[in-house]
Amino acid sequence: MNSKTIPRSPCWFHVILTTYGAWVPGDPRGFRTRHHRDHVEGDYKDPPAAGIYESFAIKNRDALKHDPISLDRAQRQLVGQALKANLDEQDASLIAISVSSQHIHMLLKLPPATIRTQVGAAKRHAWFELRNTGWDKKLWGKRGRFLRVRDRKHQLNVFYYILRHAEEGAWVWYHTRAAKSDDDLA
């Protein structure tokens, strides 16, 4: 198969979404510029030296339209349930989701050609549900990460990684059959 050919059959993905302003260029935890246009020393595992990109971070934080978004517990649950409901309507196979204060992880199965639009529709639905409670700010950061699950081991690692977010105070949902038998994840 040609590397540029996108398969039509559904595949498993680890989807990572962030809230608005959660991780801006210049962040001391490390960062990458879009399409790696600029070389940046370090990453989140090995951050750059303290203060090296501070002026860049300040410039980017000042460009934000409002403060970075952190969801409280009630908002995490509302956003998680809205994402799940919309993905269920789209017939996505959602196995696990965690909603932390500034990031969301999902393990789901969708066709690669439609994953961005379908997750985008779910994000839009979650924003409208939050707006019904009086929310009037941006909610989502730009884009998201859609990491294709390589194999069974990777799939299980992602599943249990998502579940562990509950220990950090995240709202977590998972398909109960998936937790009883690893065979249901295949």
N, C-alpha and C positions, 0 to 999 in steps of 0.2 A: 504494500500500500504506500502510495506517495505520501510524504510527510505533510504536504499541504492539503491532502484530502481529509475532510472532516467526516467521520463515520456518522451515519444517520441513526444507528441504534443507540438507545440510552446507555450512559456510562455513569459510574459513581464519581462524585466530586466532593472535595472538601472545600466549602465556600466560607470565606472569611470577609466579613463586612465590618466597617468601623463607623462610629458616629462622627459628626462634623467636628473638625478641629482636633481629633484625638491624637493624630500623629502628623505633625507638619514638617516640611523640609527644614533641617537644621536641628531637629530633635536630638537631645543628648543621648538618647538610647540608640542612635544610629538611624540612617535613612538612605534612600536612593532617590535620585532625580528621575523624572519620567524618561523612559527609554535609555537610562544610564548616560544621559548627555554629559554629565559632569562626574568625574571620578571622586568618590567620597570614601575616605578611610573609615574602616570599621563597619560593623553592623550590630544588630541587637544582641548577638552573642558575645561580640568583642567590640564594645562601643568606642567611638573615637575619643581622643584625649579631651579632657574637660575644657570647655571654653573655646575650642577650636572653631566651632561653627555657631557660636553664640549670636553674632550680629546677623547671620543668615536666619536663625530661628526667630529673633526679635522682629526682623522685617516681615517674615511670614505670619507670625502671630498678630502683628499689627494690621495685616491685610485681611484678617478674618472679619466677617460682617457682625459677628457676636461671639461671646465666649464659647469655648469648646463645650460640647454636650456630654453630660454624664447622666445616665438614667438612674432614677431611684428604683427601689424594689418593685413597686406597683407598676411603674412604666416598663420595666424589664419584662414582667409577666404579660402586660398588654401587647407589647411589641412582639414577643415570642409567639403568643397565641394568634396574633394577626398574621405573622409570617407563615405559621403552620397552616392556618385556615386557608389562606390564599394558595399556597403550594398544593394543599390537598385538592382544592378546586381545579387545579391545573394537572391533576393526576401525576404529580411528582412523587417519587418514593422517598419520603423523608424518614430517616431512621433516627436521627438525633439532632437536637438543637440546643445551644446554650446562648443566653443573652446576659452579658456582663454589663458593667456601667458604660464601657466605651467600645466593646466589640462583640460580634456575633460569630459563632461557628455553627456550620450545618454540614451534615453528611446526607447527601441526597443523590438520587439517580434521575438524570434528565438527558435528552439528546444534546450533544455538544453544540450543535448549530443554534439551539434556542435557549441555552442556559442563561445567558446574560439578559435576554428580554424577559424570561419567565421570573428570574430572581428580581429583576427590576420592577416588574409588576407587583411582586410580593412586597418589596420595599415601599412602593407607592401606597399600597393598601395599608401597611403598618403606619405610615405617616398620617393617612387620613383617619385611621382609628385613633391615633394619638391626638390629632387635631380636634376630634370630637370631645376631648376632655379639656380643651382650652389651650392646647399647645399652639404656639404661633411662630416658632423658629424653624430653621433648617434642622433636619435630623441626621441625614446621612453624609458621610464623607464621599469623596469622588471614587467611582469605580468600586472595585472589590477584588478579591483574589479567588480564582476558580482553579483549584489544583486537582488535576485528574488523579484518581486513586489508581496506583500502579498494579497492585495485586492484593491478595487476601490479607496478608500480614499488614500492609499499609492501611487497609480498610479497618481492621480491628484496632490498630494503633490510633487512628483518627477517632473511632467510636469511643474508646475509653478515654482519650484525651478530652473529648467534649464532655463526657460525664464527670471528669475530675474538676471541671469548672464550678461545680456545685460547692466544692470545698472553699472556693474563693467568694462565695455569695452570689453566684450567677443563678438566674432562673434556667432550669434545665428540663427538657422533655426528651424522652426517648421511647421508641416503640418497645413495648414490654416483651413481645416475643423475641426481639433481638437480644434482650438481656438474658433470656432463659436458654437460648441456644445460639451458638455462633453460626450454625448452618443457615439460619434465617437471614443472615447478612449477605450471603452469596448472591 
